Amino acid sequence: MSTVYRGAFATLWITLQANEALGILDADYLEDYFGNDSQVSLYHIASDTHYPVLMLDQPLVTPLIPYDIFKGQIAMASLPDGAYQVRGRCRDVGGNYTILSAVQSPLGGEQVLAMEFNIQPGQGLHFTVQLPFGLIRMGLDMGTLDRPTLPHHLLNRDQPMAELRTVLER
């Protein structure tokens, strides 16, 4: 199981990428554990709690393959440390259903793909886990960059000049 280290990050980004175009379920391409459209559930195993994550299609990433990449985010502060499962359902254009870890009402005969990770305190970077059916990317996004202050003489560039002009027409 892969680990996401909390560090000083504020946001957990989740990208789900299929290795083919997804087909529509009843009203959208993804459903969470409870069947809610356009989202997946992050299930915290220790507390038996589901956290919904709205997932948006990313058509500009692979313009020739529609509805294959979806991205969502959730605040790290809302997630306790521990083991998680990404839960939900999707379907390919041929009508074959796939369950991501688990769903409340399985149809029977679906392919089940376990998607699990840990959130722990500490420092770390984003990562990509390559799976046989596609990939799952998780990354952390900070609110601000923490970089050292550079003295002006090290920048070695001219100061910008500004000029304001007004024109009156009669």
Buried (B, 14 or more C-beta within 10 A) or exposed (E): EEEBBBBEBBBBBBBBBBEEBBBEBEEBBBBBBBEBBBBBBBBBEEEEEBBBBBBEBBEEEEEEBEBBBBBBBBEBEEBEBEBBBBBBBBBBEEEEBBBBBBBEEEEEEBEEBEBBBBBBEEEEEBBEEEEEBBBBBBBBEEEEEEEEEEEEEEEEEEEEEEEEEEEEEE
